[in-house]
Amino acid sequence: MRPEEYANTHLMEFRRLTGRSEEEVHDARVEIRKYVVVGRALYRLHGDWESLDRASRIARTLGKVRDVDVSGCPGDRDRLLYSVEVMRDHVMPFPRLLGSRLLVMESLVREYRSVLAEEEFHSLRKRLRRTRILVESLEMDSEEIKELVRRMGDLRDQWLRSRCSGEEFQIGGEVTREFKEQGVQILRDLLSSGHEFHHLRKVLQSGQVL
């Protein structure tokens, strides 16, 4: 499956999820986020800013809804979900795009470099989450990075609930460093693995930083 086909498949799954339960909102957010991450990586090829902008706004809005669901804090859930309904049918699938795998790999390398420099937990989690999607869209093994991102997501959910209860805790630097080290190693192994981008493998295998 090509990256644009991956994005389109998840867009179709998003459109199928019209319910308002916590589980359906979570699933819809996951699906549209995959479309957004790959769509951003491929923007130079498709140029469909309107669809990408709408999808990004939908993802942010569903994120706010999920924060309400997870934290237990009050929020205008119905209004937020209504705004998603207004936009959901105006996000278009991407056409077949020549060179899409190369652009996604270039985006993955940029995220890897950003992870190397990242020191803040929440930003690191988002970057690693994006790498997981990019890896998956290239049909590479994403299980390790998926599990790492899941654990970070569970910790963020605990942090959200603590904020709502008035007993907010901070996710310390040592915890962030441990997640970062694991993420860097997973990504380095993936980028060194048997894909068609031979020049990247040679650079990493030589011990250089991309």
Secondary structure, 3 states (H helix, E strand, C coil): CCHHHHHHHHHHHHHHCCCCCHHHHHHHHHHHHHHHHHHHHCHHHHCCHHHHHHHHHHHHHHHHHHHHHHHCCCCCHHHHHHHHHHHHHHCCCCCCCCCHHHHHHHHHHHHHHHHHHCCCHHHHHHHHHHHHHHHHHCCCCCHHHHHHHHHHHHHHHHHHHHHHCCCCCCCCHHHHHHHHHHHHHHHHHHHCCCCCCHHHHHHHHCCCCC
